[in-house]
Amino acid sequence: MKQLQLVGTNASVDALKVYLNDENICSPALAVISSVGGAMSEKVLSEALKNVSLPCAAGVMNALAVMQSDIAINEFISCLK
């Protein structure tokens, strides 16, 4: 995954989104998805926040904040409750 941070594409985002739910590799998957950026990454991360037991929810929220995302406002509010 470390190499995908440098050369990852939307295909990487699609392949790694399932790992956001894995406690052991959520952070590395998040790093790749964040480094790819773009609309697909933003959508995948906002969808991930719908999982109330997301292991790296704070990291996902930070990544979305860096992206200046406004599509995950409801998910932000839900996570903060």
N, C-alpha and C positions, 0 to 999 in steps of 0.2 A: 504494500500500500504506500510505502514511503516514496517509491518511484512514481506512482500515479499522482502524487501531489505535484510533481513537476510536469508530467505529460498527460494527465488525465483529461478525458473528454466527457461529453454527455453520456456516452456508453459506460464510462466508469461510474458515473452517478447512478445510472440505472442498475448496474450490477451490484453496487455496494449499499444501496438503500436498505436492503434487508438486514444488514449488519448494524444498523442504528439501534436495533432492538436487542442486540447482544451485549451484555454487560462487559464482557472482556475485550471487545474490539469496537465498541461504539465510538470512542474518541478517535482512533485512526481512520475509521470510515468517515466520520464527521470532517476530519482534516482534509481528506481527499475531496469530498463533496464541496466543502467551502472553497478549496483552492480552484476548483473548476469554475465555480460561480455561475452566473447567468440565471435565466428564468427557470430552467429545469431544476437547478440546485435549490433555488428559492422555494419552488413548489414542493420538492421532496422533503425539505426541512420543515416546511409549514405543515405538511401532512404528518410528519413524524411526531410533531407536538400533540397531535390528537391522541396519542398513546399516553395514558396517564401514568404508566410505569416506565416511561422512556429513561434509560439509564443515564444519558448525558443531556438531559433537558436544558440545563443551564448553559451548556456549551452551544446547543442548537439555538437557543434564544440569543446568545451573544453573536453567533454567526449571522443570524437574520438581522440583528441590529446593525452589524457592520455593513451588510448588504443594503441597509436602509429599506428593508422590506415593510410593506404595509398590508400584505395579504394575510399575515398571521396574527392580526390584532386580537381576534377572538381567542385564538390558541394561547397567546401571551396571558391574557386575562384569566383563562381557565387554569393555567399553570401556576399563577400567583395566588390562587385562592387556597 
